[in-house]
Amino acid sequence: MVHGYCRILVFLAFFCLFMNPALAHGPCPCNDTDSRVLELTEPPLTGLDVSDLQLRLAQMGYYFGPLNGIYNKTTQRAVINFQREHHLTPLGRVGPATWKELARGIAVAHQAPAGPPPGKNLKIVIDTERLVLTILVDGRVFQKYPVAIGKYTSPSPVGEWKIVDKAYESGGAFGTRWMGLNVPWGNYGIHGTNRPWSIGWAASAGCFRMFNEDIETIYPWIPVGTPVVVKGPYTMPTGPLKPGQGSPEVITLQARLREKGFYLFGPTDGDYGLMTELAVKEFQLYHGLTATGVADARTLRALGFDVPLSDT
């Protein structure tokens, strides 16, 4: 009886949340670094743009160091050698001309479809292991595109999202188009790039990069509200999780609750809101635990997670 009652509460919470657009998360650009002039300084310049530079120089056989995002003497020497062989002034400074030359010769490796999707029920699925973005129409594969995903130190958000914002961009680090996602713990989106050599690599700050040609093709097709499923490894919780939190660990909690049959009406979106709290309470009641709605260590262990009981 209690089990069924909690299901009704979960459904009502989902309905209220769905009907209230004010609860949606607002968009903003992700943390990919925009273009700047790179040169040897003290202390050295660091950032995603430096690691993008190192990646391209390594691909072309000029750089043999770690992709650590530090513009050091090794990186400068690689830049000078590149500039010398490509008829640029070999000063070791990376500005627009060098960035443009680095991108020369990168081609889109697929055939674009003849027209827009033959249907309106669109869904985007991104596989972070294969680095492929797939557009589904009425549940069937319509087109696939290569993407770049987040680096190991800045992983892309695994979960179930929605497009909440769209914008034209100037062609810099965000390329020519931007589509924002409703990730509660950071600013992530699908966008183009002025560093096309990074496509097919784990190279971004967590966003999903596409060739500018590709995102310009799909941009008119994708309305705000389009679901986006990102597949990849979950982040295991190491301690208690509470209502109000937004994190990758909450996604893992939601996915496990869904697997156990207690979280059936909400997305795995990392937002520890009312639906997740009610699902946790239902699980706790069903397993003889105190129904607090907090995923404490005992609840997490009952769900099969290896967390120490001392964290309660």
Buried (B, 14 or more C-beta within 10 A) or exposed (E): EEEEEBBEBBBBBBEEBEEEEEEEBEBEBBBBBEBEEBBBEEEBBBBBBBBBBBBBBBBBEBBEBEBEBBBBEBBBBBBBBBBEEBEBEBEBBBBEEBBEBBBEEBEBEEEEBEEEBEEEEBBBBBBBEEBBBBBBBEEEEBBBBBBBBBBEEBBBBBBBBBBBBBBEBEBBBBBBBBBBBBBBBBBBBBBBBBBBBBBBBBBBBBBBBBBBBBBBBBBEBBEEEBBBBBBBEBBEBBBBBBBEBBBBBBBBBBBBBBEBEBBEBBBBBBBBBBBBBBBBBBBBBBBEBEBBBBBBBBBBBBBEBEBEEEEB
